[in-house]
Amino acid sequence: MGEQENLTEKYWNKITAYCAFRERSTKEALDKLNSYEGIDQELVEELLSRLVDQGFIDEDRFAEVYARGKFNSRSWGKLKIANALRMKGVDPARIQSGLEKLEEKEYWEKAVSLAKKKVEKLDLGSRKDQSRLVAFLASKGYEYDIAFRALEEIRKQQD
């Protein structure tokens, strides 16, 4: 085996281990490949193409898994998830597709659940605390209309 083949095999093993650990975006894999010392751009492109061809990288799958993961583990809303996916280099159509996989009923229930937990520390009779609740949900990435609806839902339940 020649020196170039050895390097190709070495970098292939490293990048496939990196991509097999968890789902990765194309940008993450590209950044990782570019971080390897001594790798040339032609080899980076070849390896990236192989990763896609062999299913190590799939942007649609990445967007869906990332959205589901952040929603379930961190209770992030769609806006925060979309922003994080944009930062990872995922294109808008794939972001939208990943977000559409989140079930609306489950999404709504999570927003209300978060609001109920936050309300325990607030006085909803106060406009300031109502604003704090909406701001809290917005900071988690929930749309303002969802935040306001969650506030109204909790106020109804308290009456």
N, C-alpha and C positions, 0 to 999 in steps of 0.2 A: 504494500500500500504506500502511495506517495505521501509526501508531507501535506499537500493540499487536501487529500482524502482524509488524512488523520485529523486535520483541523476541522474539516466539515463534520466528521463523525463526532468529534469532541464537542463542538458547538451544538450539533443536533441533539446529542444526549442531554446537554445542559438545558437547552430551551424546551425540550419535550418534558423534562422533569418539572420545569417551572410551570408549564402550561397544564400539566396533569394534576398538579397540586390543587388548583381551583380554576374555575373559568377565568379566562383572561380576554381583554379586548385586544384588537389588533395593535392599538397604540401601546398598550402595556408590553406586549411581546416585542414590538419594534424597539421600544425604549430599552428593554432588557438586552436584546441582541446588540444594540449600539453601545451598551455599557461594557461589553466584552472587549478586553484589550486585544488589539491586533487583528480584529475582524474587519474585512473590507466590505464596502457597500454592496458589491455584487453578491457576495456570500450571504449577507443579510437578506437581500431580496429573494435569493434562492430558498433560504431556510423559511422565510415568512410564507412564501408561496407553498412550500411543502406542508407547513403547519395548517394552512387553510385547506389544501387538498386532502389531507389525511384526517381532517376533523378535529384537530387540536384547538383550532380557533374557529368560532362561529359567532359572529356579531349578534345575530338574532337570539341565539341561545344565551349568550352572555347578558344581553339586555334583560331578558326575561328572568334569568336566575338572579341577577343583581337586584332587580326591582323587587322580586319576591323576598329575597334575603333581607334587604334593608327594611322592607315593610314589616316582615315578621320579627326580626331580631331587634330593630331599633325604633319601630313604629314610625318610620318616616312616611311623610305624605308624598304625593306625586311630584310636586314642585321641587322638593329637595332631591328626590331620586333622579328626576330629569336633569337637574343641574349637575349632580355628581356624574351621571353618565356622559353629559356633554364634556366635562373635564377629563373623562377617560377616552375622549375621541370618538364616541359612538355617534353616528349620524342621526338626525332628527326623526326620520321615518322609523328607524329601528328602536329608538327611544319610545316613540309613540306606541309601537307594536308591543314592546315589553310592558308598558304601563297598562295597556288594554287587557293584559292577562290578569291584572288584579281585579278581583270581583268587587263590584260596587257595594253590595250589601256588607261584605266583610270590611271594606274600606270605611264605610259609614260607621259601622259598629266600633271600629278601632278609634275613630275620631271622637265618638261619644264617650268611649271608655277612658281615653286620655283626658278628656274634658272633665269627666266625673272625678278622676283622681286629683286633678288640679283644683277643682272647686272646693275640695275639703279644706284648702288653705285660704280660700277667698270668701268674700261676702258679696254675693251676686246682687244685693240691693244697691251696691255702690257701682256707679258708672265706671269708676277707675278700675275696679276689679273685673268688671265685664270686659273692659278693654284689655286687661292683662290676660284674661282667658283667651280671647281672640288672638292676641299677639303670641301667646304660647303655642297655640295650634298652628299659626302661620309660621312660627320659627321651626316647627317640626316638618314644615313643607306642605301643610294642608291649605287648600284654596280658601280664600276669605268667605265665599258663600257657604262652604262646608263648615267653617268655624262659626259663622253666625247662626247657621241652622243648628249646630250642636249646642250653642248657647241657648237658643230658644227651646230646644228639646229638654235641656236640663231645667230651665226655668219652669216649664210646664210640669215636669215631674216633681218639682219642689212645691208647687201650688196645691 
